[in-house]
Amino acid sequence: MPLRVWGIRKRSQLRSSLKGDGDSMKGFMAVMLGLMLCGYASAGIVFQDQMGGVEDPWSHTPDGADPTSNWAHPGGILTSTSTSGDDAREYVYTSDLGAIGDWSAAGVDIRTIKADFYADSGVGSGAASLVTLFFYDAGTDQHWFYNLTPYGGWTHYSVPVVYSYWYTTDGPDGYADWQASLASVDQVGIYLAYQPGEDVQTYAIDNFILDDAFETPEPGTFYFLGAAFASMGFGFRKRIREFANGLLKKS
């Protein structure tokens, strides 16, 4: 009986100890979540095109074989169903005055490009052969690309405008060249490679956004949460170990 009473008392101490540790962990979690969300809270949209109508200045230019695409705005989404898409490629882009110009200028400073992209290639999962974001500087005649992972159906992409993530195949690719192109953007959009072996392919773009704030990408989000939960685990484990050592000493 004394041992049982002693055990209850110790269990209540353990609960109290863990409760205190839990309170500190709640504070820690709040800080971690705050850090995780700070990128979203500070986001500022510089340009947004929700593809609301045919007046939106979007164009498309074949790169090699013409996919005979017909990009239009049915239902408020920029959509195309090609009739000869077999292994074709094309640039689909906007030259809207709100989207082009000096991306590095004070008060603009484009740091993130976001877009929703739909693919139904008729091959396998429906993904396109290649999907990249691009921007183009006519002054230097350079395209800069960021390769996206292609999926079938709708996919949301969020891409940082950071030199080390982008590449060009049109000429010099140094940091000074990157800065020069950012200061004189004439087109921005998606470069699309159609799947070989299939003529009829459907693709669509929606919610195209240029943002002046970096966002924490999904892997970063999971990193923050993982760090928080791992810290909670380590904190609890330390408390339990200290309590167990105390039991051994008293016995």
N, C-alpha and C positions, 0 to 999 in steps of 0.2 A: 504493500500500500504506500509506504513512504516513497518508494522508487517511482510508482505511478504518479503520485502527486508532484514529485520533483520533475518528472518527465513532462507533465502538463505545464508546469511553470516554465520549463526550458522551451517548450514548444511555443508558449505565448511570447517568450523573449525572441524566438526565431521569427515569429510572425511580425513582431514589432520591429525587429532589425530589418527584415525584408521590406516592410512597409516604408521605413525610412529610406532604404536603398531605392525602393520603387519611386518614391517622391523625387529623389535626386535624378533618377533615370527619366522621369517624366519631363523634368526641366531640360535634361540633355536632349531628349527626343524633340522637344519644342525648338531648341536651338538648331538641331540638325535639319528639321523640316523647314525651318525658316531659311536656312542656307539653301536648301534644295529649291525653295520656291522663289527666292529672291530674283532669279533670272526672269521668271514669268512676271513678277510684280512690276519690274522696271521696263518691261517690253513696251516699245512704242512703234506703231505701224506707220511707216513712211508711205507705202503704196499698197493698195489692196484691190484686186480685181476678182469679183465674184461671178464674172461671166454673165452679167445680167442682160446683155442684148447685143445685137449685131453691130452697134456703134463702137464696141470695144475694138481698139486698133491692134488686132492680132493678125499676123501674117504667117505664111509657111513657104519655105524655099527648099526644093529637092536638093539632095547632095548625092549626085549620081543618078541612079534609076528613079524615075518619078513614080511615087506610090499612087498617083491619081487620087489624092485625098480631097475631102470636101469639108474642111473645118468650118463649122457653123455653131450657132448657139441655141439648139432646141432645148427648151425647158431650163434655160439659164445655165447651161454647162457647155463649154467649148468642146465639141465632139466631132470626130471624123470616122467614117467608115470607108476604107480604101477599096478600090476595085482592082488594083494591081499592086498589092503591097509586097509581093514576093521578093524578099531580100533588098527592099528599097530603104532609103534613109532620107530624113528631112529635118530641117530646123523649123520649130514652131515657136514664135516669139512675139513679144509686144515691143512697140516703140513709143508707148504712151509717154508723154512728157513728164508724168509723175514718176515714171520708172527708170528713165534714162538720165544721162548727165553725169555730174561729178558725184560719185558715191562716197568720196572721202571728204566732201566739203563739210564745214562746220554746220551743225543743225541737220545734217542728212546722215552721213556715216553708216551706210548699209552694212550690217553685221550678220544677218540671217536671211536666207531665202526659204520660204515655205510654199508647198503646193500639194494639192490632192491630185493623184494621177490614176486613171483607170486604163486597164489593158484587157483585151480579149482578142488574142492573136489567132485563136483557133488551133493552136499547137500546144500540147501538153497542159500545163497549168494555166495557160492563157497569157503568160508574161511575154513582153516584147523581147527581142534579141538584145537590145541595148537601150538604156534610158540614162541620159545625163542632163544635169542642169548646165546651162552655159550663159555667158554674157560675151558681147562682142564690141570691140573698139574699132571703128572704121578708120580712125587716124593711123593706127599701127597695123590695121588689117589682121587683128589677132582675136581668135576665139579662146576663151578659158573655160575648161570643163571640170565638172565634178561628177564622177560616176555614181549612179544610184543602183541599189540592188533591185532588179526587176521582179515584180510579182504580178500575178493575175488578179483581176478585180480592182477595187479601190485601195490605194495606199497613200498615207500621209507622209510626206517627207519634210524634214527640217534640217537645213544645211548651213553650217557656219561659213561666212565669207572670210576665210583665212588663207593666206598665201600657201602654206605648207600642205593644204588639202586639195588644191586645184592644180591643173596642168594645162599647157598649151602645146599644140603641135604645129603652130603657124610661124614660129620664129623664136627669138630670145625669150628665155623663161626665168630670168633673174628677178629678184625682188623689186628692183627699180622698174623693170618692164611691167610687173604686176601693178605697181603703184600708178604708172602712167596709164594703164588701161582702166583702172578704177576711176581715174579722174576724168574719163571721157567715154562712158558707156553709151552705146547706140542701140543695142538690142539686148534683151534678156528673155530666156525661155527654156524650152526643153528640146534637146537633140534626141531623135528617136530612130532606132534601127528596127525595121520590121523583120518578122520571122521569115526565113526562107521556106519555100514549099507551100505557101498559103497566100492566095490573092486577097480574099476578103478578111480584113482585120479592122477592129474597132478600138479607138483610143479616145481618151477624154482628159481635160484639164479643168480644175476648179479651184477656187480660193487661192489664187496666186498672190503671195504677200512678200513684201520687202520690209524688213524690220531693222530698227537701229539698236537692238539689244541682243546680246548672246542669250541663248536658252540652254539650260542644262539638258543634254540629250538623254534619251532613255537609259543607256548604260550608266550614265552619271547618276540618274535618279536612283537606279537600283543600287549603285555603289553607296550613296548616302544612306539609304534605308538599311543596307546590309551592315554598314559600319555602326549604325545606331543599335540594331538588334544584337550585333556581336558584342558591343560594349555592354549592353544590358546583361548578356549571358556571362561575360567575364566578371561583371560586378556581383551578380548573384552567386557565381561559383566561389568567388573569394570570400563572401560572407558565410556561405555554407561550410567552406573549409575551415575558417576561423572558429565557427561554432563547434565543428566536429573535433578540432584540436582541443578546444576547451573541455569537451566531454571526456576526452581521453585523459587529460591532466587531472580532472576531478575524480576520475575513477581510479 
